[in-house]
Amino acid sequence: MESWFSAEFLARAQFAFTVSFHIIFPAFSIGLASFLTVLNALWLYTRNATYLDLFEYWKKIFAVTFGMGVVSGLVMSYQFGTNWASFSDKAGPVVGPLLAYEVMSAFFLEAGFLGIMLFGRERVGEKLHMLATAIVAIGTLISAFWILAVNSWMQTPAGFTVAEDGRFLPADWWAIIFNPSFPYRLVHMVLAAFLTTAFVVGAVSALHLLRDNLDKAARRGFSMAMWMAALVTPVQIFAGDLHGLNTLEHQPVKVAAMEGHFQREGDNQPIYVFGIPDREEERLKYAVGIPYLGSLILTHTWDGQIKGLKEFPKDEWPPLGVVFWSFRIMLVIGFLMLGLGLWSLWARWRGTLYEDRLLHRAALVMGPSGFIAILAGWFTTEVGRQPWLVYGLLRTSDGLSPVDAPAVAASLTGFVIVYFFVFGAGIYYLLRMMNTPVAEARRLPPEHEAEPTPVLSPQFDPDFLPPEGGGKGRR
């Protein structure tokens, strides 16, 4: 492993720091843009003013989040030229066009219609405003498409040739974009963005329910968020399992590091819930495992085996501790999300979704869980790819710019200081916005104060609760 004070390690640390800040904003924006589209559509369909209230409340939060994502993304992109010039030169013919497609198709789409979404309801009419809102949501998904295509190609490169000077040249754009890991990564990331938004909305709604459980907007927001948690979390766990099997096929050394397996362990491969990977002694210290479960999860058979780290060259092992523990953090949070979703279904069935204060407190605590899970998953994926930039083809050390460690250390220090103040202030402002109840954040114009049209059937009403003990359902 390289020294902590080498130019390579510092450049990696700088990119990790900036992308960690960046990734949470687009992830939140992706989910929030789709949530706003649903809210706007429900307002137009039902004329229930609560949906309009929620839309106006969350669109302001979306605007701030979108702006912070743009700023953090611009800063991050400069590092390709400053710290990773060799990578840019060798992989640029493939990576460059994909990033350009993201700007031309997704960012221009988002930026072009964002103003209409934020300020255009009374100016362009409700139908065009609805179209603009949907286009912004589609733009965020297209952005995720191209960024995940770039990252997936670096993980499972395909569709290229290597020139005499070592540059990767595109040979088949279809194979480059739809490389072997791309579909799994795209689905996993988009679902993670939806869940991240759901748990933020759920936490904010729970906060206001704890203050006033008769708050209509808080009730509606909490109900919608808990439906998302209950229905999408199991799908995400299934998608994660498929993603893991794909990783086992194409990056087995990463899976061995994630699982803490140093060697094959017969026909009862365990899954380790705890341990301390020791690179020097080549073993997992203080291991606590469950026999056979590793085989079942990784091969879907009771006696399946996977390769251990010792079957790979040691200079191709990723940093073991980070990969091992970040993977477990992601898993634990995923199952906590599932637990909260099931709890909400139980409370909904009992008719106590809005009165269960313990559930509301749990939802409040789980508010940042999506961001933590995304960061843990990103660390698992990216640190687990080391020592490669383009997996199996271009080492990280060969993609570095000819810069000295002190220069990288100085820029890293500057990033930390500036980010602390700029994004610290932005996050503080977002939290203050979320702390304000919907009713105080916006007063509806008189024309929107009318009673909503009756709901024709309870299954179309997110706030409908099943009967209690054969009695009437209550809201």
Secondary structure, 3 states (H helix, E strand, C coil): CCCCCCHHHHHHHHHHHHHHHHHHHHHHHHHHHHHHHHHHHHHHHHCCHHHHHHHHHHHHHHHHHHHHHHHHHHHHHCHHHHCCHHHHHHHHHHHHHHHHHHHHHHHHHHHHHHHHHHHCHHHHCHHHHHHHHHHHHHHHHHHHHHHHHHHHHHHCCCCEEECCCCCEEECCHHHHHCCCCHHHHHHHHHHHHHHHHHHHHHHHHHHHHHHCCCCHHHHHHHHHHHHHHHHHHHHHHHHHHHHHHHHHHHCHHHHHHHHCCCCCCCCCCCEEEEEEEECCCCEEEEEEEECCHHHHHHHCCCCCCCCCHHHCCHHHCCCHHHHHHHHHHHHHHHHHHHHHHHHHHHHHHHCCCCCCHHHHHHHHHCCCHHHHHHHHHHHHHHHHHCCEEECCCEEHHHCCCCCCHHHHHHHHHHHHHHHHHHHHHHHHHHHHHHHCCHHHHCCCCHHHCCCCCCCCCHHHCCCCCCCCCCCCCCC
